[in-house]
Amino acid sequence: MDNTIYYILGALAIIFVLLSTFNKRRSRKRKERKFMDGYNRKDRNKGTS
């Protein structure tokens, strides 16, 4: 058990970095997508008197 703990910690660090970059890309894609592009909200108070 000389360097086993360091190998395990290194592997976990690499997995963490890969997952964080994958999630960052996915959230950036989600933010760039225009969800309701061109949608005009109907005015609720327009018809009420």
C-alpha positions in Angstrom: 0.0 0.0 0.0 2.7 2.4 -0.9 1.0 4.8 -3.4 -2.4 3.2 -3.8 -4.2 6.0 -2.0 -2.6 8.5 -4.3 -3.7 6.6 -7.4 -7.2 6.4 -6.1 -7.3 10.1 -5.3 -5.8 11.0 -8.7 -8.4 8.9 -10.5 -11.2 10.6 -8.5 -9.7 14.0 -9.4 -9.6 13.2 -13.1 -13.2 11.9 -13.0 -14.3 15.1 -11.2 -12.6 17.3 -13.7 -14.1 15.4 -16.6 -17.6 15.6 -15.1 -17.4 19.3 -14.3 -16.3 20.2 -17.9 -19.1 18.0 -19.3 -21.7 19.7 -17.1 -20.3 23.1 -17.9 -20.7 22.4 -21.7 -24.2 21.1 -21.2 -25.3 24.2 -19.2 -23.7 26.5 -21.7 -25.6 24.8 -24.5 -28.8 25.1 -22.5 -28.3 28.8 -21.9 -27.5 29.5 -25.6 -30.7 27.8 -26.8 -33.5 30.2 -27.3 -36.4 28.3 -25.7 -39.4 30.4 -26.6 -37.9 32.6 -29.4 -40.5 34.9 -30.9 -43.1 34.2 -28.3 -45.2 37.2 -27.4 -46.9 37.0 -24.0 -50.5 37.9 -24.0 -51.3 40.9 -21.8 -53.5 39.7 -19.0 -54.9 43.1 -18.0 -55.8 44.1 -21.5 -59.3 42.7 -21.6 -60.3 43.4 -18.0 -62.0 46.6 -17.0 
